[in-house]
């Protein structure tokens, strides 16, 4: 009888009580500076709301495997349409959910230095004509990357007559070093590029046309979505509300990534500095969000608390 009464009392409790019983939020991230920046933003906000946060850096396939098993809660790096083949199986079996957009106006596709573009490489179809200058290589990102998978598919199908090309898979920083080295020496290179990212300001590059069937129209036009494990919104509605609000801009991500890559500022400090200087954005993100204990949050005070100090 006592157990029945306790169960009835739990069922009658308001949803907000359960919203704040979500103590720890587990993020998956990958070796991309933009996703590390957005994840650090969410992490710093949640910590100041009273949540514990765990961040695990993995490959893209590993992130989705762990989300589907309930071993991770959130992934802020679902770049679409390039991740469509990876995401679809998990949507079909309902083990992963799409919470909403967190960035619009992005792009992701092959690019070349401007001098290569000016020499006649304007599209995917032009690469084969200059294969000797490219040494039959395309440069991608870390193993398991969605863009890599698409380029490997292009090669396997001999699309654009690229069947005799190979893909060099490298972490972001090493790939960008290869871009820097090739441009310094005036050599030819075709590589995966994306925006927002400081590479667009640091290097004079051009995005290639013709890859719409793989990378989407408008030179790889992309939208980035927030993914969660199944039932995360039900289990953690307050955190889900924050994630719903957490929409970034190309300018914000570019500024933070420039601090991380150009000024070598750790991601957590870079996003804190940005939020301290942009309290109105913090106010938008925290609209309708409470602390982990269900208390009202003063967004201006929270943003001011992001100020960097020598003691940090």
Buried (B, 14 or more C-beta within 10 A) or exposed (E): EEEEEEEEEEEEEEEEEBBBEBEEBBBBBBBBBBBBBBBBBBBBBBBBBBBEBEBEBBBBBBBBBBBBEBEBBBBBBBBBBBBBEBBEEBEEEEBBBBBEBBBEEBBBBBBBBEBBBEBEBBBBBBBBEBBEBBEEBBBBBBEBBBBBBBBBEBBEEEBBEBEEBEBBBBBBEBBBEBBBEBBEEEBBBBBBBBBBBBBBEBBEBBBBBBBBEBBBEEBBBBBBBBBBBBEBBEBBBBBBBBBBBBBBEBEBBBBBBBBBBEEEBEBBBBBBBBBBEBBEBBBEBBEEBBBBEBEEBEBEEBBEEBEEEEEE
